[in-house]
Amino acid sequence: MSIVNSIEELKQKCAEKNMPLEKMRFFIGENRKEPKCFGVYQDESTGNWVVYKNKADGTRAVRYEGPDEARAAQEIWDKIGVEVKLRKDMHASPYDESALRSINENNNESSSDEGFFSGLFAQHPIALFVIVSVVIILFVAAAKETPRNGYYQANDNVYYYLGNQWYEYDDGDWLTSYLNLLGSEVVYLGDYYSPEYEVDAFESTDYYDNYMRELLEKEKEKENRKSDNDDDDYDYDYDDWDADDTDWDTDW
């Protein structure tokens, strides 16, 4: 499930999915007293955020009470996700015709492909052995040819390998190196800097900073894409929402 960091962001996400919150019995920013509802509000006397569930008999179960607004918002957002999944599971048809047709077509194609290849290799077992051997050899060779990130020594010089690029220490500075060191006698010195290398630390260079910055940005983009995909879990035909599908006798 995706992340929310505030009550306003929670409201925004609910609006983006066109959730009829009152029909769903979720009340954001309201301290409702009637039975069968979830809610989150800020207690004016303490400043704390309160996440609650009013059960079928009217008793209240407090899920969270404290100063962390992000946690309070996340509790409600996660609960909405759980309730959406509950209804999807309850009302999903195991006999969806289009889904069955797609499965059958895939099975037929898979069976056809398997029959073709199994017949081919049954007739030519040597060809199968050769193909598998070549794939293994190429895989092992590629693994051996890919250096680890870190410090190296070759030809009496110190190098650093990072992100498919070699760097050479020359006259007190790190420079991009286009030499192919794989054919040389290369000694791996280590991941981390040591004064024994008698060079300046590569980790202090712009090369290293830029690489780490780009790596961090890629990770953030990946997380954002994952978060966007997680929001798909909240896609639902909310016109069909029945609040009585919720178990109102539990504490949460």
Secondary structure per residue as TSV (DSSP state, phi and psi in degrees):
chain	resnum	aa	ss	phi	psi
A	1	M	-	360.0	151.5
A	2	S	-	-79.2	174.8
A	3	I	-	-107.1	138.4
A	4	V	-	-122.4	147.9
A	5	N	-	-117.5	-3.3
A	6	S	S	-160.7	166.9
A	7	I	H	-65.5	-38.2
A	8	E	H	-63.9	-40.7
A	9	E	H	-66.3	-36.4
A	10	L	H	-61.0	-47.0
A	11	K	H	-60.8	-40.6
A	12	Q	H	-63.1	-44.6
A	13	K	H	-64.8	-39.1
A	14	C	H	-64.0	-40.3
A	15	A	H	-65.6	-38.6
A	16	E	H	-62.4	-31.1
A	17	K	T	-93.2	4.5
A	18	N	T	54.2	45.3
A	19	M	-	-79.0	125.8
A	20	P	-	-81.0	82.4
A	21	L	H	-59.2	-38.6
A	22	E	H	-66.3	-41.3
A	23	K	H	-63.3	-35.2
A	24	M	H	-78.4	-12.0
A	25	R	T	71.2	37.8
A	26	F	E	-116.5	127.6
A	27	F	E	-125.0	109.1
A	28	I	E	-95.7	120.5
A	29	G	T	83.3	13.6
A	30	E	-	-128.4	139.6
A	31	N	-	-101.8	80.9
A	32	R	-	-81.9	147.4
A	33	K	-	-106.4	-18.0
A	34	E	S	-75.4	161.7
A	35	P	S	-66.3	166.2
A	36	K	S	56.1	66.8
A	37	C	E	-159.9	152.9
A	38	F	E	-108.8	153.1
A	39	G	E	-165.6	166.1
A	40	V	E	-143.6	135.1
A	41	Y	E	-153.9	165.4
A	42	Q	E	-102.6	123.8
A	43	D	-	-72.4	117.3
A	44	E	T	-65.4	-29.6
A	45	S	T	-76.4	-31.9
A	46	T	T	-112.2	-21.0
A	47	G	-	82.2	-4.0
A	48	N	-	-76.9	153.2
A	49	W	E	-91.7	137.1
A	50	V	E	-121.4	125.0
A	51	V	E	-110.7	126.9
A	52	Y	E	-139.9	164.8
A	53	K	E	-135.7	122.9
A	54	N	E	-91.4	118.7
A	55	K	-	-80.2	178.4
A	56	A	T	-60.1	-31.8
A	57	D	T	-88.7	3.9
A	58	G	S	92.9	-10.9
A	59	T	-	-71.9	151.1
A	60	R	E	-107.6	134.6
A	61	A	E	-113.0	122.3
A	62	V	E	-91.3	119.2
A	63	R	E	-80.7	-40.8
A	64	Y	E	-152.4	141.2
A	65	E	E	-143.3	117.2
A	66	G	E	177.1	-175.5
A	67	P	S	-84.5	-6.4
A	68	D	-	-85.7	99.5
A	69	E	H	-64.7	-39.8
A	70	A	H	-61.9	-41.9
A	71	R	H	-65.4	-42.0
A	72	A	H	-61.2	-45.2
A	73	A	H	-63.6	-40.1
A	74	Q	H	-66.7	-36.6
A	75	E	H	-58.3	-45.2
A	76	I	H	-69.7	-42.5
A	77	W	H	-62.7	-42.8
A	78	D	H	-64.1	-39.4
A	79	K	H	-66.6	-38.8
A	80	I	H	-59.3	-43.4
A	81	G	H	-60.7	-40.1
A	82	V	H	-65.0	-41.6
A	83	E	H	-68.8	-35.6
A	84	V	H	-63.7	-46.8
A	85	K	H	-61.8	-39.0
A	86	L	H	-56.5	-45.6
A	87	R	H	-73.2	-35.0
A	88	K	H	-61.3	-43.9
A	89	D	H	-68.1	-36.6
A	90	M	H	-69.5	-37.8
A	91	H	H	-107.6	3.5
A	92	A	-	-70.6	139.0
A	93	S	-	-94.0	125.5
A	94	P	T	-75.3	-4.3
A	95	Y	T	-118.4	35.9
A	96	D	-	-61.7	117.8
A	97	E	H	-62.6	-42.1
A	98	S	H	-66.1	-37.2
A	99	A	H	-67.0	-42.7
A	100	L	H	-64.3	-39.9
A	101	R	H	-62.5	-41.7
A	102	S	H	-64.1	-41.0
A	103	I	H	-64.2	-44.4
A	104	N	H	-63.1	-40.7
A	105	E	H	-64.2	-42.1
A	106	N	H	-64.4	-40.6
A	107	N	H	-64.1	-39.4
A	108	N	H	-65.7	-42.6
A	109	E	H	-65.2	-41.8
A	110	S	H	-63.6	-41.9
A	111	S	H	-64.4	-39.0
A	112	S	H	-64.2	-45.1
A	113	D	H	-63.8	-44.1
A	114	E	H	-63.2	-38.9
A	115	G	H	-65.2	-39.1
A	116	F	H	-65.0	-49.5
A	117	F	H	-71.6	-37.2
A	118	S	H	-65.1	-38.1
A	119	G	H	-66.9	-40.2
A	120	L	H	-62.2	-47.9
A	121	F	H	-76.8	-22.7
A	122	A	H	-66.5	-33.6
A	123	Q	H	-81.8	-26.4
A	124	H	-	-131.2	70.3
A	125	P	H	-64.1	-29.9
A	126	I	H	-65.9	-38.7
A	127	A	H	-61.4	-40.8
A	128	L	H	-61.4	-44.7
A	129	F	H	-61.6	-42.5
A	130	V	H	-64.6	-45.3
A	131	I	H	-62.3	-46.7
A	132	V	H	-62.6	-40.6
A	133	S	H	-64.1	-43.6
A	134	V	H	-62.9	-42.8
A	135	V	H	-61.2	-43.0
A	136	I	H	-64.7	-43.6
A	137	I	H	-62.5	-44.5
A	138	L	H	-64.0	-38.8
A	139	F	H	-65.2	-46.0
A	140	V	H	-64.4	-41.6
A	141	A	H	-64.1	-41.6
A	142	A	H	-64.1	-39.9
A	143	A	H	-64.0	-40.3
A	144	K	H	-69.6	-31.3
A	145	E	H	-83.8	-8.1
A	146	T	S	-96.2	111.4
A	147	P	-	-72.5	160.0
A	148	R	-	-82.0	152.7
A	149	N	S	-65.2	138.3
A	150	G	E	145.2	-168.9
A	151	Y	E	-89.7	140.9
A	152	Y	E	-135.6	158.9
A	153	Q	E	-127.5	131.5
A	154	A	E	-155.9	138.8
A	155	N	T	54.3	39.7
A	156	D	T	64.6	13.9
A	157	N	E	-117.9	159.0
A	158	V	E	-105.6	134.9
A	159	Y	E	-126.6	162.5
A	160	Y	E	-132.6	134.8
A	161	Y	E	-111.0	128.5
A	162	L	E	-152.8	124.0
A	163	G	T	57.7	48.4
A	164	N	T	65.5	24.0
A	165	Q	E	-137.6	136.7
A	166	W	E	-94.3	144.3
A	167	Y	E	-129.1	141.6
A	168	E	E	-118.7	137.7
A	169	Y	E	-88.4	119.6
A	170	D	E	-143.4	121.7
A	171	D	T	53.0	47.0
A	172	G	T	79.4	13.4
A	173	D	E	-146.0	152.2
A	174	W	E	-91.9	130.0
A	175	L	E	-128.9	151.5
A	176	T	E	-64.5	133.1
A	177	S	E	-115.8	133.3
A	178	Y	-	-107.8	15.3
A	179	L	-	-77.1	143.2
A	180	N	-	-92.1	105.0
A	181	L	G	-87.4	-5.3
A	182	L	G	-66.3	-25.1
A	183	G	G	-89.3	-3.9
A	184	S	S	-93.3	171.3
A	185	E	-	-82.3	95.5
A	186	V	-	-101.3	132.1
A	187	V	E	-112.7	122.2
A	188	Y	E	-79.3	123.0
A	189	L	E	-91.3	-37.4
A	190	G	E	153.0	169.7
A	191	D	S	-74.8	-34.7
A	192	Y	S	-112.3	156.2
A	193	Y	-	-69.1	145.5
A	194	S	-	-140.7	138.1
A	195	P	G	-58.3	-20.3
A	196	E	G	-64.8	-19.8
A	197	Y	G	-72.7	-17.2
A	198	E	-	59.6	40.3
A	199	V	S	-139.7	166.2
A	200	D	-	-74.7	151.0
A	201	A	-	-65.1	127.5
A	202	F	G	-65.3	-29.6
A	203	E	G	-64.9	-10.2
A	204	S	G	-95.2	1.6
A	205	T	S	-89.4	161.8
A	206	D	H	-65.6	-31.2
A	207	Y	H	-56.2	-48.4
A	208	Y	H	-67.9	-43.6
A	209	D	H	-61.1	-44.6
A	210	N	H	-64.9	-40.7
A	211	Y	H	-62.3	-46.1
A	212	M	H	-67.2	-35.4
A	213	R	H	-65.3	-45.0
A	214	E	H	-63.7	-38.9
A	215	L	H	-63.3	-41.9
A	216	L	H	-65.4	-40.9
A	217	E	H	-63.5	-39.0
A	218	K	H	-64.7	-39.3
A	219	E	H	-65.4	-38.8
A	220	K	H	-65.5	-42.5
A	221	E	H	-61.8	-39.9
A	222	K	H	-63.2	-43.2
A	223	E	H	-65.8	-38.2
A	224	N	H	-64.9	-41.8
A	225	R	H	-63.7	-39.5
A	226	K	H	-64.3	-41.1
A	227	S	H	-63.8	-41.5
A	228	D	H	-62.4	-41.4
A	229	N	H	-66.7	-35.8
A	230	D	H	-63.3	-31.9
A	231	D	H	-63.8	-21.8
A	232	D	G	-62.8	-24.0
A	233	D	G	-62.4	-18.5
A	234	Y	G	-95.8	3.2
A	235	D	-	-71.9	125.7
A	236	Y	-	-164.0	153.0
A	237	D	-	-82.6	89.7
A	238	Y	G	-70.2	-11.9
A	239	D	G	-64.2	-25.7
A	240	D	G	-92.9	8.1
A	241	W	-	-64.5	128.4
A	242	D	-	-119.4	110.9
A	243	A	G	-63.0	-23.1
A	244	D	G	-74.0	-7.2
A	245	D	G	-70.8	-19.2
A	246	T	S	-73.1	142.3
A	247	D	-	-82.7	101.6
A	248	W	T	-86.8	4.4
A	249	D	T	-96.2	-11.5
A	250	T	S	-89.0	166.3
A	251	D	-	-74.5	-20.6
A	252	W	-	-155.2	360.0
